[in-house]
């Protein structure tokens, strides 16, 4: 199983922009993620389509399970 932290923002044009982090810590807290997202905004670390990120939308941890199937003949 793999995990990915997906952090979504709104840019100055009103578009949704997402940043992802593979394999976040198991014990990462809401407060830590919010603080990291706030730093992205206040430090103007990223732009999307030449537009600044201006608002936090949400954050989600996505867990993916892979199951191989034996379909060889």
N, C-alpha and C positions, 0 to 999 in steps of 0.2 A: 504494500500500500504506500502511495506517495501522498504528501501533503503540500499544499501551496497556499500562501497567504495572498489574497487578492485585495488590494486597496484601491478604492475608486474615488476619483475627484471630479470636480467640474472645472472646465477651463473658462477663460474670459469670454469665449464665444458661446458658452452655455453647453458645450459638448461634454459627454462623460468620457473620462480618461482613466485607464486602470494600470496599476503597477503591480507586478507579482514578485513574490519571494519564495523560492523553493525551499522545502524542508524547514519551516519555522520551528523554533524551540517548542517543545511539548508544553511548557509552562508559561508561554507568552500570555500576557494579560491584555485586557481591553485598554487599560490605561497606557501601557507601553506602546501599543499599536497607535492609539490616538496621538500620543506624544510624538511618535515618529512621523505620522502624517502631518501633524502641525508643523514640525520642523521642515518637512518638504515644502510646505506653503510659505512659511516665514522666511526661509533662506532662499526661496525661489530656485530650488535645485533643478527642477525639470520644467520644460515647456512641451506643449503638444500642438502641433501644427502652427508653430510660431506664436502660440497664445500661452500666457501664464496660467498656472493652476491657481484657482482662487477659492475653492471650497471643498471640504470633505463631504463625500456622499455616503460611503459605507465601507466596511471591511468584512471579509469572509475568509474562513479557512475551508479549503476544498480538499476532500479526501478522495483519492482515486484508487480503486482496486482493479488489478489486472488479473484476468483468468485466461490462461492459454488453453486452447481447445486442440485436441488431437484429430486433425482432419486429413492427415496424409493417407494416401492409398497404398 
